[in-house]
Amino acid sequence: MASANAKSITRRDFLYRAAAVGGTGLLFNTMSAWGLGIASTAAAPPQLSGSGKGKKILILGAGLAGMTAAYELGKLGYAVQILEARSFAGGRCQTARKGFTLTELGGDAQTCGFDEGEYINHGPWRIPYHHQSTLHYTRQFGIALEVMVNDNDNSFVYLENGGPLSKQRLRPAQIKADMRGNVAELLAKTVQAKALDQELSSDDKHLLLDYLAHEGQLAASDLRYKGRSGRGYAINPGAGMVPGAGTPSDPLGFKDLLASKVGHVYSAVQDFPMQNTMFQPVGGMDQIARAFEKRVGKTIRYQAEVQSIRQNDKGVTVNWKDSASGKLASASADYCICTIPLSVLRTIDSDFSDSFKQAIASVAYAPVGKIGLQMKRRFWEEEDHIYGGHVLTDIKGINTISLPSAGWQKKKGVLLGYYHYQTAAIEISALTPAERVEFALAAGEKIFPAYRDSFESAFSVAWHRVRYNLGGWAEWSDKSRAKAYPLLNEGQGRVLLAGEHMSYLTGWQAGAIESAWQQIARIHERASA
Amino acid sequence: MASANAKSITRRDFLYRAAAVGGTGLLFNTMSAWGLGIASTAAAPPQLSGSGKGKKILILGAGLAGMTAAYELGKLGYAVQILEARSFAGGRCQTARKGFTLTELGGDAQTCGFDEGEYINHGPWRIPYHHQSTLHYTRQFGIALEVMVNDNDNSFVYLENGGPLSKQRLRPAQIKADMRGNVAELLAKTVQAKALDQELSSDDKHLLLDYLAHEGQLAASDLRYKGRSGRGYAINPGAGMVPGAGTPSDPLGFKDLLASKVGHVYSAVQDFPMQNTMFQPVGGMDQIARAFEKRVGKTIRYQAEVQSIRQNDKGVTVNWKDSASGKLASASADYCICTIPLSVLRTIDSDFSDSFKQAIASVAYAPVGKIGLQMKRRFWEEEDHIYGGHVLTDIKGINTISLPSAGWQKKKGVLLGYYHYQTAAIEISALTPAERVEFALAAGEKIFPAYRDSFESAFSVAWHRVRYNLGGWAEWSDKSRAKAYPLLNEGQGRVLLAGEHMSYLTGWQAGAIESAWQQIARIHERASA
């Protein structure tokens, strides 16, 4: 498989490889998906026959990749052991609620003080509908799902550097209606002026004008955009004579819209990973971790910090330290699945080859920070009629204020006060927990007058400062994808790597699960040989 | 107030009228809403002071308008009595579940045979975020809400008469990506060809090209549209080398898209009533009816069919018939709020003036039909990865197949097999319940191969054939809005009208509630005078 560029493989290549990797089950799924014109997606674990009885597999890390591997290999009869550095399972699949503690490297201890029933998913927080691998387990384990509102046209867009539209609470619905309305009008004008007669037949022109009038809701008489109900009303329609039909709102000016660059907050269609329908588990993302843990928990040795990884042609030996007692111990197995993030693995002593070590060290990890703010009152629902979704802003280090998609109309709620990456994440993570709160409140109150007064309690995380993660997710460059990724994907000897980093779904739980599915198929193939 | 055109009133007029109708509370809300640039909306019942003690109000109809009036007037101390023709409260706010019965006029009896826990909201089924009046009561009564997925880009569009794209299961995401991508490319080309130099400054051209490249995800090098991940993949990205980055999908041809007119299934922004976030009560829409009934049920006389309405300058007398026993009775009160649909009211004997009667008779009611189909398997989730939302089709009499927004990943589910109006509704309502099922299955299996085999049980309604409704909702023409609506809104003597028909939110529960709010304010003003 080596360094093939996955984007350029032919269909035949793909089918060949699908059969090689996943057996005929995967091949069949792939073909039937094509036949129906539906995107193929890894929707179920590999169908493996035979037995793993008498073979031992050591798994490093009880995140979703590790627990997926343990669960599926356990069903085949393998003797599985997981070493987990933390005192709980789930890896980054965490939910902060009352009593949850975190001490970042060099940071102050935080204990979550949210009210009973309130929480923030400070790790993964969304499950796209096409992440069928994650959804395979929510279904199989009976984990209740609810819609995560990832797209809300009635939310706010608030730009500090938005030119003529700076510091206004714009609604995405207004922006979409007015930008697309004006663009439709402009193109309609062009078509009518015969500027596109070389491009379009007379029939096409007629059809295009028809489409533009519909898309932009242009006036039938002159194909001009004059506002529309979809951008919202000044006074909403209601009963009786007043408000009666309501009062239309005035469109934003096209030149102001262009100059503000506010049209960049949306696009023709949502990016693939962000499309509706988006889910979250009822009660917190860690319901997934708990469901796995319930099934494989007895194989997990907690607070076991891996010290070194060694192998020979018979097996793998891992030395680890009990972080509570400080005692050293070791575990051996026929094969090892290592799900430790590369950011951490690079610091662990091993007998991997130099090129393998270099590949591990070549992968960057994303600095990422989030903060959950418990508000004593849902002012965003009560005053602004925003139910879930994201307030988008260019306030440095904030990016989004995301409103909860659960507990509708309840008294309190926990919102996401920022979600930042890279430089901003590094800068803000240097603040104390209390200073981070102040940073978030100072920004939020620019948008919501009730923000500061409603604040009760916070929990923040900077993933690049979390001991056993050292980053939010792997960030592959084109170069490391071409060079390091194929090498790491092969594993080394009896050690195979799994986790979100071993996928093109980095930062998503599906990447961890699907990567585990691939590696257990390989181990089983080798162990059965 | 008379026949003023609500759309053309000035802001000053509006404020004046708002104060006159709703008192200073409404005036304040309106002004502050303007100040913040948020659409005003009727969000709470009128703040009425004083007492209604010693005054009797007779309410005709225990739908949401009638029960809202009873609930709010009851709090003021009025003696309230409701006459309800049915044996249950809620009016059109109904949910069909196991055991629910319906016999349409001239039709066969239907008893819903869905499994325990399965249901269809065959009346109202959606609560838009801006229907703050409905949401006022769901919050006050503690009715749990969940998201109703009203917009799903991964659903299907299936056209029988879609020209070159006929009989294909297209995804809205594909259509949006490709239509808007091509339109963006076309306009970018025009801008580059200097065809718009008279319209746009050099800066504006630059900004517009920048926007178009983003909206259409055009290639940076040549501003051409070449597909995008947002339209979905041929093979989704995943783990390892295969599928790795996945395989992109090919865009639909622009001329095919134009010729198919498939771009009409979406628009720049969702129409105002259809925008996210959309809600439904957990467990069925009738949770709202039940919550009201719990509070005002003791004032309701069920199975009481109104026979006549008479008034003099002292009060109102209504003669009614117990539909179980056939016995006649009468009830008197100081004032009457009549929420009986105009389609039914026109058949009831009254001493209304001729012009008032003519106004009542001039309002058309919508023929509307729906069918719920219980499927033994959620093939739309399992095979097509469609979670909620609407499959849109031009198959005559179907319009939409809507997938349930609850019970995600459960075994069974009830989908909406059609939702039709006007001629189609009239034609299909002439079929027997079994024939309607066959009609729905024959259409659905064109889109979903598993449709017919998965079918278990159905419940259908044709609202224009439902005895106490005779239509889905009031359909005002421009003429009847101008002439009949103001007249009916005034009521006659001591009888005031309320219901969705007395609003610009026809067919929505909010129209019923807000109309009731307005009329109780008027009654209280008159009773207090």
Interface residues (C-beta under 8 A of the other chain):
Chain A: M1 A4 A6 K7 I9 R11 F14 R17 A18 V21 T30 W34 L36 G37 I38 A39 S40 T41 A42 Y129 H130 Q132 S133 L135 T138 R139 A144 L145 E146 V147 V149 D151 N152 D153 N154 Q168 R169 A173 K176 A177 M179 R180 G181 V183 A184 L186 L187 K189 T190 A193 A195 L196 E199 D203 D204 L207 L208 D210 Y211 L212 H214 E215 G216 Q217 R228 S229 G230 R231 G232 Y233 A234 I235 N236 P237 G238 A239 G240 M241 V242 P243 G244 A245 G246 T247 P248 S249 K255 L258 A259 K261 G263 H264 Y266 S267 A268 V269 Q270 D271 F272 Q275 N276 T277 F279 E383 D384 H385 I386 Y387 G388 G389 S405 W408 Q409 P486 N489 M502 S503 Y504 L505 A510 G511 E514 S515 W517 Q518
Chain B: M1 A4 A6 K7 I9 F14 R17 A18 V21 T30 W34 L36 G37 I38 A39 S40 T41 A42 Y129 H130 Q132 S133 L135 T138 R139 A144 L145 E146 V147 V149 D151 N152 D153 N154 Q168 R169 A173 K176 A177 M179 R180 G181 V183 A184 L186 L187 K189 T190 A193 A195 L196 E199 D203 D204 L207 L208 D210 Y211 L212 H214 E215 G216 Q217 R228 S229 G230 R231 G232 Y233 A234 I235 N236 P237 G238 A239 G240 M241 V242 P243 G244 A245 G246 T247 P248 S249 K255 L258 A259 K261 G263 H264 Y266 S267 A268 V269 Q270 D271 F272 Q275 N276 T277 F279 D384 H385 I386 Y387 G388 G389 S405 W408 Q409 Y485 P486 N489 M502 S503 Y504 L505 A510 G511 E514 S515 W517 Q518
